[in-house]
């Protein structure tokens, strides 16, 4: 047994010595092409309209309310009289929200630069897309609606990105609070955009939903290439490492338990929906990150696109999950 392992190791070293120069050259050429593309994308003209409603409201007086209502009518429901907004100006919690947002984001220049880059990438891959106006605000920690994207408007609730340990989030479940950090803001915006063009599958199989989420994550690969994989999927570094190291075992579990073509809706809760951990119903559950089905769908889509580099992002979104999976010939990393 040891002799076989030794021989295998010698053969592997010979293979590496023989092919490493070729692989290194391919990698170098690929990196140069990617750098060239990124330089071209960075030159795409983009007029990002950014308005800091949070600061405007925080610095307003009662007599400024009518002007703000005229400028931001979508933020002032008609059923509420001006007296409500006057009281809100004086509310101590509202004032603390604004103060904490200022501490976390300052002039928002870093995020503005990242959003500009994101929408330049969107323009490159989807030339017909109309860049929305960006409005920052506070939402009293409504984290389910931290990003709202319409055809012409992007609303960002900045009080949902103050860091997982912020005292505003003490009553929030830890697995949710981990995502309430400004490092995930642009990833969240990218996800919101992806969901406007990535149709949810009518096919009810677990595989189709895995691939749906995998396409969203692959869009992040292309639209925010400077982000880490952990930021794209909103994992900690340790959670991403766990997923990478256990990819083969996860895949074997899905296959051996015949989950890929199952239409059992409980699989969403176990492997796709936000959760503190994935539910294999094994002792290792507590060690695992949630949403591992999304991670696996991501690897399937990545494998397909690596083998079909002529496929555009628009074409990718139209490929049925089953066809994509079969053509990917996906094999988990060992």
C-alpha positions as a Python dict, from the first residue, in 0.01 Angstrom:
ca = {
    (1, 'X'): (0, 0, 0),
    (2, 'X'): (279, 241, 87),
    (3, 'X'): (463, 142, -233),
    (4, 'X'): (155, 218, -444),
    (5, 'X'): (118, 557, -277),
    (6, 'X'): (487, 630, -330),
    (7, 'X'): (472, 537, -698),
    (8, 'X'): (160, 747, -742),
    (9, 'X'): (340, 1037, -581),
    (10, 'X'): (641, 997, -814),
    (11, 'X'): (414, 986, -1120),
    (12, 'X'): (232, 1293, -1001),
    (13, 'X'): (560, 1483, -957),
    (14, 'X'): (672, 1383, -1310),
    (15, 'X'): (340, 1504, -1448),
    (16, 'X'): (372, 1835, -1264),
    (17, 'X'): (729, 1890, -1389),
    (18, 'X'): (627, 1812, -1747),
    (19, 'X'): (312, 2022, -1767),
    (20, 'X'): (370, 2299, -1512),
    (21, 'X'): (538, 2537, -1761),
    (22, 'X'): (242, 2497, -2000),
    (23, 'X'): (-12, 2549, -1725),
    (24, 'X'): (179, 2852, -1595),
    (25, 'X'): (182, 3004, -1944),
    (26, 'X'): (-192, 2948, -1987),
    (27, 'X'): (-256, 3106, -1647),
    (28, 'X'): (-35, 3406, -1732),
    (29, 'X'): (-215, 3466, -2063),
    (30, 'X'): (-553, 3432, -1891),
    (31, 'X'): (-456, 3685, -1622),
    (32, 'X'): (-337, 3932, -1883),
    (33, 'X'): (-664, 3900, -2075),
    (34, 'X'): (-865, 3952, -1755),
    (35, 'X'): (-660, 4259, -1662),
    (36, 'X'): (-711, 4402, -2011),
    (37, 'X'): (-1087, 4346, -1986),
    (38, 'X'): (-1103, 4508, -1642),
    (39, 'X'): (-918, 4814, -1773),
    (40, 'X'): (-1164, 4843, -2059),
    (41, 'X'): (-1463, 4811, -1826),
    (42, 'X'): (-1320, 5077, -1590),
    (43, 'X'): (-1327, 5325, -1881),
    (44, 'X'): (-1699, 5280, -1952),
    (45, 'X'): (-1861, 5620, -1892),
    (46, 'X'): (-2113, 5609, -1609),
    (47, 'X'): (-2299, 5887, -1435),
    (48, 'X'): (-2388, 5735, -1099),
    (49, 'X'): (-2648, 5958, -936),
    (50, 'X'): (-2613, 5922, -560),
    (51, 'X'): (-2828, 6107, -308),
    (52, 'X'): (-2776, 6085, 69),
    (53, 'X'): (-3131, 6111, 200),
    (54, 'X'): (-3011, 5987, 539),
    (55, 'X'): (-2785, 6291, 578),
    (56, 'X'): (-3035, 6534, 431),
    (57, 'X'): (-3304, 6417, 671),
    (58, 'X'): (-3064, 6417, 966),
    (59, 'X'): (-2967, 6778, 901),
    (60, 'X'): (-3323, 6899, 826),
    (61, 'X'): (-3551, 7117, 1035),
    (62, 'X'): (-3934, 7095, 1041),
    (63, 'X'): (-3961, 7366, 775),
    (64, 'X'): (-3753, 7149, 537),
    (65, 'X'): (-4008, 6865, 538),
    (66, 'X'): (-4216, 6993, 240),
    (67, 'X'): (-3899, 7027, 30),
    (68, 'X'): (-3786, 6674, 118),
    (69, 'X'): (-4133, 6537, 40),
    (70, 'X'): (-4118, 6699, -300),
    (71, 'X'): (-3770, 6561, -373),
    (72, 'X'): (-3832, 6211, -233),
    (73, 'X'): (-4210, 6148, -263),
    (74, 'X'): (-4159, 5769, -257),
    (75, 'X'): (-4015, 5795, 98),
    (76, 'X'): (-4311, 5985, 246),
    (77, 'X'): (-4636, 5780, 245),
    (78, 'X'): (-4931, 6012, 189),
    (79, 'X'): (-5128, 5878, 485),
    (80, 'X'): (-4876, 6026, 731),
    (81, 'X'): (-4904, 6400, 816),
    (82, 'X'): (-4598, 6625, 839),
    (83, 'X'): (-4622, 6614, 1217),
    (84, 'X'): (-4507, 6251, 1210),
    (85, 'X'): (-4188, 6347, 1026),
    (86, 'X'): (-4129, 6642, 1258),
    (87, 'X'): (-4143, 6405, 1555),
    (88, 'X'): (-3908, 6165, 1379),
    (89, 'X'): (-3651, 6442, 1336),
    (90, 'X'): (-3637, 6475, 1715),
    (91, 'X'): (-3649, 6103, 1788),
    (92, 'X'): (-3337, 5994, 1978),
    (93, 'X'): (-3326, 5649, 1817),
    (94, 'X'): (-3342, 5806, 1471),
    (95, 'X'): (-3062, 6043, 1566),
    (96, 'X'): (-2849, 5754, 1693),
    (97, 'X'): (-2912, 5559, 1371),
    (98, 'X'): (-2786, 5852, 1167),
    (99, 'X'): (-2484, 5898, 1392),
    (100, 'X'): (-2387, 5530, 1370),
    (101, 'X'): (-2427, 5528, 991),
    (102, 'X'): (-2197, 5830, 968),
    (103, 'X'): (-1937, 5651, 1180),
    (104, 'X'): (-1952, 5340, 962),
    (105, 'X'): (-1967, 5499, 617),
    (106, 'X'): (-1835, 5854, 641),
    (107, 'X'): (-1881, 6024, 306),
    (108, 'X'): (-1968, 5689, 139),
    (109, 'X'): (-1689, 5742, -117),
    (110, 'X'): (-1555, 5385, -93),
    (111, 'X'): (-1898, 5234, -154),
    (112, 'X'): (-1973, 5486, -430),
    (113, 'X'): (-1658, 5371, -610),
    (114, 'X'): (-1757, 5006, -570),
    (115, 'X'): (-2111, 5073, -697),
    (116, 'X'): (-1970, 5261, -996),
    (117, 'X'): (-1751, 4963, -1081),
    (118, 'X'): (-2048, 4727, -1040),
    (119, 'X'): (-2269, 4922, -1279),
    (120, 'X'): (-1984, 4960, -1529),
    (121, 'X'): (-1962, 4580, -1534),
    (122, 'X'): (-2340, 4559, -1572),
    (123, 'X'): (-2318, 4802, -1868),
    (124, 'X'): (-2047, 4586, -2024),
    (125, 'X'): (-2237, 4259, -2000),
    (126, 'X'): (-2590, 4402, -2034),
    (127, 'X'): (-2555, 4719, -2249),
    (128, 'X'): (-2926, 4800, -2247),
    (129, 'X'): (-2948, 4830, -1869),
    (130, 'X'): (-3038, 5171, -1732),
    (131, 'X'): (-2835, 5255, -1419),
    (132, 'X'): (-3072, 5348, -1134),
    (133, 'X'): (-3045, 5650, -908),
    (134, 'X'): (-2898, 5548, -572),
    (135, 'X'): (-3057, 5682, -253),
    (136, 'X'): (-2914, 5603, 91),
    (137, 'X'): (-3137, 5606, 397),
    (138, 'X'): (-3201, 5451, 737),
    (139, 'X'): (-3475, 5195, 769),
    (140, 'X'): (-3490, 5124, 1143),
    (141, 'X'): (-3299, 4800, 1079),
    (142, 'X'): (-3545, 4642, 836),
    (143, 'X'): (-3283, 4395, 720),
    (144, 'X'): (-3525, 4198, 501),
    (145, 'X'): (-3552, 4510, 284),
    (146, 'X'): (-3200, 4644, 319),
    (147, 'X'): (-3171, 4675, -61),
    (148, 'X'): (-3466, 4772, -280),
    (149, 'X'): (-3407, 4786, -656),
    (150, 'X'): (-3660, 4904, -913),
    (151, 'X'): (-3623, 4999, -1279),
    (152, 'X'): (-3501, 5348, -1193),
    (153, 'X'): (-3421, 5349, -821),
    (154, 'X'): (-3187, 5175, -577),
    (155, 'X'): (-3264, 5228, -208),
    (156, 'X'): (-2995, 5130, 44),
    (157, 'X'): (-3078, 5099, 415),
    (158, 'X'): (-2733, 5174, 555),
    (159, 'X'): (-2834, 5100, 915),
    (160, 'X'): (-2836, 4733, 811),
    (161, 'X'): (-2460, 4731, 752),
    (162, 'X'): (-2302, 4841, 1080),
    (163, 'X'): (-2122, 4515, 1165),
    (164, 'X'): (-2252, 4192, 1316),
    (165, 'X'): (-2165, 4289, 1675),
    (166, 'X'): (-2337, 4627, 1666),
    (167, 'X'): (-2574, 4678, 1958),
    (168, 'X'): (-2862, 4750, 1717),
    (169, 'X'): (-2852, 4381, 1622),
    (170, 'X'): (-2856, 4225, 1969),
    (171, 'X'): (-3201, 4074, 1913),
    (172, 'X'): (-3118, 3955, 1561),
    (173, 'X'): (-3028, 3588, 1508),
    (174, 'X'): (-2653, 3546, 1482),
    (175, 'X'): (-2662, 3384, 1137),
    (176, 'X'): (-2850, 3690, 1006),
    (177, 'X'): (-2637, 3943, 1195),
    (178, 'X'): (-2323, 3801, 1031),
    (179, 'X'): (-2445, 3945, 702),
    (180, 'X'): (-2516, 4292, 841),
    (181, 'X'): (-2175, 4431, 756),
    (182, 'X'): (-2076, 4690, 498),
    (183, 'X'): (-1840, 4445, 328),
    (184, 'X'): (-2154, 4274, 192),
    (185, 'X'): (-2337, 4585, 69),
    (186, 'X'): (-2227, 4573, -295),
    (187, 'X'): (-2270, 4195, -300),
    (188, 'X'): (-2630, 4248, -185),
    (189, 'X'): (-2687, 4506, -460),
    (190, 'X'): (-2543, 4265, -717),
    (191, 'X'): (-2774, 3992, -591),
    (192, 'X'): (-3072, 4228, -620),
    (193, 'X'): (-2976, 4305, -981),
    (194, 'X'): (-2922, 3936, -1059),
    (195, 'X'): (-3273, 3853, -941),
    (196, 'X'): (-3419, 4100, -1192),
    (197, 'X'): (-3273, 3906, -1486),
    (198, 'X'): (-3238, 3552, -1349),
    (199, 'X'): (-3580, 3386, -1370),
    (200, 'X'): (-3680, 3157, -1086),
    (201, 'X'): (-3727, 2807, -1230),
    (202, 'X'): (-4069, 2657, -1290),
    (203, 'X'): (-3907, 2318, -1262),
    (204, 'X'): (-3945, 2219, -896),
    (205, 'X'): (-3642, 1992, -863),
    (206, 'X'): (-3372, 2059, -607),
    (207, 'X'): (-3116, 2068, -891),
    (208, 'X'): (-3302, 2345, -1075),
    (209, 'X'): (-3308, 2562, -763),
    (210, 'X'): (-2942, 2490, -688),
    (211, 'X'): (-2848, 2601, -1039),
    (212, 'X'): (-3072, 2909, -1011),
    (213, 'X'): (-2874, 3027, -708),
    (214, 'X'): (-2552, 2915, -875),
    (215, 'X'): (-2625, 3145, -1171),
    (216, 'X'): (-2675, 3438, -932),
    (217, 'X'): (-2340, 3370, -768),
    (218, 'X'): (-2171, 3331, -1106),
    (219, 'X'): (-2308, 3670, -1206),
    (220, 'X'): (-2129, 3804, -900),
    (221, 'X'): (-1807, 3643, -1026),
    (222, 'X'): (-1833, 3860, -1336),
    (223, 'X'): (-1993, 4176, -1202),
    (224, 'X'): (-1789, 4221, -882),
    (225, 'X'): (-1465, 4035, -962),
    (226, 'X'): (-1272, 4223, -692),
    (227, 'X'): (-1496, 4077, -419),
    (228, 'X'): (-1385, 3761, -241),
    (229, 'X'): (-1582, 3440, -279),
    (230, 'X'): (-1676, 3470, 88),
    (231, 'X'): (-1826, 3815, 25),
    (232, 'X'): (-2018, 3690, -278),
    (233, 'X'): (-2190, 3408, -88),
    (234, 'X'): (-2182, 3592, 247),
    (235, 'X'): (-1979, 3331, 431),
    (236, 'X'): (-1705, 3388, 682),
    (237, 'X'): (-1361, 3274, 574),
    (238, 'X'): (-1396, 2966, 793),
    (239, 'X'): (-1737, 2878, 647),
    (240, 'X'): (-1606, 2904, 291),
    (241, 'X'): (-1308, 2687, 381),
    (242, 'X'): (-1544, 2426, 529),
    (243, 'X'): (-1749, 2421, 207),
    (244, 'X'): (-1438, 2385, -10),
    (245, 'X'): (-1287, 2107, 200),
    (246, 'X'): (-1613, 1910, 214),
    (247, 'X'): (-1733, 1961, -145),
    (248, 'X'): (-1687, 1595, -238),
    (249, 'X'): (-1870, 1471, 72),
    (250, 'X'): (-2157, 1715, 21),
    (251, 'X'): (-2197, 1606, -338),
    (252, 'X'): (-2186, 1237, -244),
    (253, 'X'): (-2461, 1298, 12),
    (254, 'X'): (-2683, 1469, -247),
    (255, 'X'): (-2629, 1190, -502),
    (256, 'X'): (-2655, 891, -268),
    (257, 'X'): (-2975, 1027, -115),
    (258, 'X'): (-3122, 1096, -461),
    (259, 'X'): (-3184, 1463, -385),
    (260, 'X'): (-3096, 1620, -721),
    (261, 'X'): (-3429, 1549, -890),
    (262, 'X'): (-3638, 1549, -575),
    (263, 'X'): (-3925, 1800, -558),
    (264, 'X'): (-3941, 1791, -178),
    (265, 'X'): (-3982, 2156, -74),
    (266, 'X'): (-3817, 2089, 262),
    (267, 'X'): (-3483, 2074, 79),
    (268, 'X'): (-3501, 2452, 38),
    (269, 'X'): (-3508, 2497, 414),
    (270, 'X'): (-3232, 2242, 463),
    (271, 'X'): (-2983, 2357, 198),
    (272, 'X'): (-3089, 2677, 18),
    (273, 'X'): (-3259, 2921, 253),
    (274, 'X'): (-3063, 3137, 499),
    (275, 'X'): (-3002, 2931, 811),
    (276, 'X'): (-2742, 2890, 1087),
    (277, 'X'): (-2628, 2560, 931),
    (278, 'X'): (-2721, 2310, 661),
    (279, 'X'): (-2934, 2015, 767),
    (280, 'X'): (-2785, 1683, 661),
    (281, 'X'): (-2947, 1532, 970),
    (282, 'X'): (-2602, 1415, 1078),
    (283, 'X'): (-2374, 1500, 1369),
    (284, 'X'): (-2170, 1735, 1149),
    (285, 'X'): (-2467, 1967, 1092),
    (286, 'X'): (-2361, 2219, 1355),
    (287, 'X'): (-2017, 2249, 1192),
    (288, 'X'): (-2156, 2330, 848),
    (289, 'X'): (-2254, 2671, 709),
    (290, 'X'): (-2605, 2726, 579),
    (291, 'X'): (-2703, 2745, 210),
    (292, 'X'): (-2463, 2475, 95),
    (293, 'X'): (-2700, 2394, -191),
    (294, 'X'): (-2628, 2740, -330),
    (295, 'X'): (-2256, 2681, -297),
    (296, 'X'): (-2284, 2353, -489),
    (297, 'X'): (-2498, 2513, -759),
    (298, 'X'): (-2227, 2779, -794),
    (299, 'X'): (-1960, 2514, -853),
    (300, 'X'): (-2177, 2343, -1116),
    (301, 'X'): (-2228, 2670, -1305),
    (302, 'X'): (-1859, 2760, -1277),
    (303, 'X'): (-1763, 2420, -1417),
    (304, 'X'): (-2004, 2460, -1709),
    (305, 'X'): (-1877, 2810, -1794),
    (306, 'X'): (-1512, 2701, -1769),
    (307, 'X'): (-1586, 2439, -2036),
    (308, 'X'): (-1806, 2666, -2250),
    (309, 'X'): (-1628, 3001, -2253),
    (310, 'X'): (-1811, 3115, -2565),
    (311, 'X'): (-2140, 3124, -2372),
    (312, 'X'): (-2242, 3478, -2277),
    (313, 'X'): (-2404, 3568, -1945),
    (314, 'X'): (-2733, 3632, -2125),
    (315, 'X'): (-2718, 3288, -2286),
    (316, 'X'): (-2625, 3128, -1953),
    (317, 'X'): (-2942, 3260, -1790),
    (318, 'X'): (-3156, 3089, -2057),
    (319, 'X'): (-3001, 2742, -2025),
    (320, 'X'): (-3226, 2498, -1834),
    (321, 'X'): (-3067, 2360, -1520),
    (322, 'X'): (-3077, 1997, -1633),
    (323, 'X'): (-2904, 2075, -1964),
    (324, 'X'): (-2644, 2289, -1790),
    (325, 'X'): (-2572, 2019, -1533),
    (326, 'X'): (-2532, 1742, -1793),
    (327, 'X'): (-2304, 1952, -2014),
    (328, 'X'): (-2094, 2064, -1717),
    (329, 'X'): (-1992, 1707, -1639),
    (330, 'X'): (-1941, 1842, -1287),
    (331, 'X'): (-1710, 1646, -1060),
    (332, 'X'): (-1646, 1778, -706),
    (333, 'X'): (-1296, 1875, -601),
    (334, 'X'): (-1131, 1607, -389),
}
